Each structure stands twice: as C-alpha cells, then as structure tokens.
Amino acid sequence: MTDFADRFFRAGVRRGRWCVRQGSRFVLALGAAALLLPALAQTPQTPRVARNGDYIVAVVNTELVTAVEVEQRLVRTRADAQRGGARLPAEEALRKQVLDSLIDERVQSTYARESGARIDDVELDRAVANIASQNQLTPAQLRDRVKADGMDYTRFRNNLRDQMMVERVREREVTSRIRISDADIDRVLDQQRAEAAGDQELNLAQILITVPEGANDAVVAQRRALMDQVVKRARAGEDFGKLARELSEDGNRAAGGEIGLRPQRRLPDLFVDATRGVAAGQVIAQPVRSSAGFHLLKVLARQDGDAFKVTQTHARHILMRVTDRSSVQAVSTRLEQLRRQVERNERKFEDLARELSEDGTAPQGGDLGWTSPGSFVPEFEEAMNKLPIGAISAPVVSRFGVHLIQVTERRNVTQDPKEVRDQARNMLREQKFEQAYIDWTKDLRLRAYIEMREPPQ
C-alpha cells in the first residue's frame, strides 16, 4: 500500500530495522522513546477487555483491537496530516488502513513474544529514562505522569518492553529475507565507475558572511558591505586562509575555510556552478548568495574522479527515537537545547551521547568511527556531509528518529576491494528492505488468527 496512512503507521514500526550506519546494529531501544506519554498510553500491546461504550473490532491471535483504539489512531492521523499538509484518503478507506495497521502491530507483537525475544531490565530502564528526559521529567515525575494519565505504571513498562521486542524481532526476521548476489554488487560497482569517470573532485575554501533568516534590507546591505570588504582585501593579495580565520562565520574557519576534497556531486550546486572554469589557486570573481548568507570561494585543487577514492568522515551522534510525527517536534526541541549547551561549553557532546543516545554507540560517546560515503542512510549522510569539522548539526530527522551529529575528522583514502563490495552490499540491502518488510508482514498475517467483529446492534 502506498497511501499516506499506511506509510505513516508502517514508518512507526520500521524504524528499528537498521541503525543509521547500515550493516551494523543499534541496541534497539524503544522506537517510542520520545513519544509523548498520552500517545503511548493509548497504544496497549496486552490483551484487555473492551471498556463501557467500546466494543471489539478484531481479535488478533490472543489480543484485541477495539473501536476506541481505532478512533484514537484516526484522530492522531488527521492531526498529523493537518500539521504536515498531507492529503488523506476518503474516510472509509482511511479507517480501513488504520485498522489494518493496528492488526499488523498486534500480529507482530504476538509473533515477537512467541519467538522467544527478550528485553532485559537494563535495556528497559534505559528506555524509560530516555522517555523521562525527552519529556523533561525525572523518572519519579514520569511515574506520576503515567498514573495521572490513568495508566498503571507496570503496564506502561510492559507496553514499552513489547515495542522494543517487536523492533528487535523485526530487524532480525526482515534482514534474513534479503538476498544479494555477487552479480547485484558487480552491477552497482560498474555504475559507480561510470559515474566517477565524469565527476571531477574539488577542494574548495570559503569565507561565509551570514545573513539572518528574515533579515530586512538594511541588515542585508550591512552584511553585503562586510563581504565587499572581504573581496577587496582578497583581491589586494591578502592570504585567503588568514581572511577566513579572521572573518568567516562558519564552522571551518579554523582550517582557513577549507572544505576538503569532495566529488562535485557532494558539493552544493551553487558552489559547483560558481567555480566552474576557475583554475586551482584562484578566487571566484564575485561572491554568491545562499540562504545562509554570502560566500566567497577559492578553488584549492581539482582532480579527476575515482570511484573508490573517497573522503571518509569520523563523526559521532546522539539519537532519540520517535514513533509518530507528533513527537518529532518535541524531540527536536529537546535536542536543540542540548546542542546549545554543548556550544556554550556547558556539556560535552560525548557525555550527552553516553547518557541519552538510544543506540549501540552510546557507551562510546556516540562515536560512529571512520565511514565512507554510502555507509549511512541518505537523510543522515546529507546532513553530515554539510558539516565542517567540529560543528554540530541542527536536529536531523531520519527514519530512525532525530539526531544531533558532530563531525570530528575527515580524510581522503582509497578503499580496499572488500570494503567497496561491503559498502555496495549495504546499499542494496537498504534498498530492498521496504519490500522485504511488506512481505514479512503479509506472511505473519496469513499465519495469524484474525477474526473481524461487527459493531454491536
């Protein structure tokens, strides 16, 4: 199914499939770790009897789907669609898709329990602590909040454990279905070689004079005048790197504005167009304007592309998970507060990662190690590639949650053949996951006991 509701609900239960770094594993903490508490309380995973005024819509193995749950999910779907400007299907079709998604969740949760999956108390306690932190509560306040919302705290923890367990089983089961042949990998590598043959690599340096978002004409004129002074000094022969260290307002000023050698496809189109025809060692004739401000660019080096000579990045991150769009903003706000604390030197990035990050890199301070292009999912890698060394990203939303990313180092290397093939295999695995997940869910439904009930007369 490709409609909005199906994509939305399936996204909530798919996030545990791969870590941001493809081919390795996250500790699959709750996909709902950033979930607002009322929403979590409204998604029970344990059997229950319908309340007064409620009725059973479906029986799924040993669990129930009730009319109240369907209505609650419909309300959340409409609210999210309104916030995101998405177009919903007709009411009858939407209701059916919502019911299907709830049945899928029940099928998966019962299968996970029957498969013997276990979440130990240490993992569960960490997920609970993260929920408290992301809702700006202490653990004791979280317990009180759960009770105030009319939910037993033990049941709250059991629901949380079920969701974590489902994510773990889902990753294992869906991954095992994906088959990638050597011929598949060879086709990818041949395509990469063909693309690299026509993709020149550039090493640029920049001086950035920022322009605040929504700045009035007077502010824009003042910032342009400052850039004009930079241009004048550069044309007079002053060292570009010295000017960058003195005046540039971006994160790589300490390196003399140097961005690093990258394929043109990994640079902003604005930069590629502005430096076309400019020889190595030369500065562009006029600064260019972007949404960030005014850029003066210098071409440090040009060289022909090599499909297997890459710029590797050493980065770390903090991941907080979400299950629905309504919680993305709350988590993003929390991460933005943390980013500012790090930038004010009130906290260290790695300490926050150890304390809060919901993946397997947390004990290492969020360290992702040295990685080559294609090692991360696109939304994460795109944001990382734009960061200068030492800078911290704004909150980045990926299919796994919301991240803060910090780049610590970069280097240019030629990959060995095994690494090249592993990277291609991971990329293909990511591409095939979607269909494998759909097939797995269909198979579970075929094997499950599902009884649909009519509304009481």
Secondary structure, DSSP 8 states (H G I E B T S, - for coil): --SHHHHHHHHHHHTTSS-SBTTS------TTTT--HHHHHT---S-----TT--EEEEETTEEEEHHHHHHHHHHHHHHHHHHT-----HHHHHHHHHHHHHHHHHHHHHHHHTT----HHHHHHHHHHHHHHTT--HHHHHHHHHHTT--HHHHHHHHHHHHHHHHHHHHHHHHH----HHHHHHHHHHHHHHHHT--EEEEEEEEEE--TT--HHHHHHHHHHHHHHHHHHHTT--HHHHHHHH--STTGGGTTEEEEEEGGGS-HHHHHHHTT--TT-B-SS-EE-SSEEEEEEEEEEE---TTEEEEEEEEEEEE--SSHHHHHHHHHHHHHHHHHHHTTSS-HHHHHHHH--STTGGGTTEEEEE-TTSB-HHHHHHHHT--TT-B---EEETTEEEEEEEEEEEEEE--HHHHHHHHHHHHHHHHHHHHHHHHHHHHHHHS-EEE-----
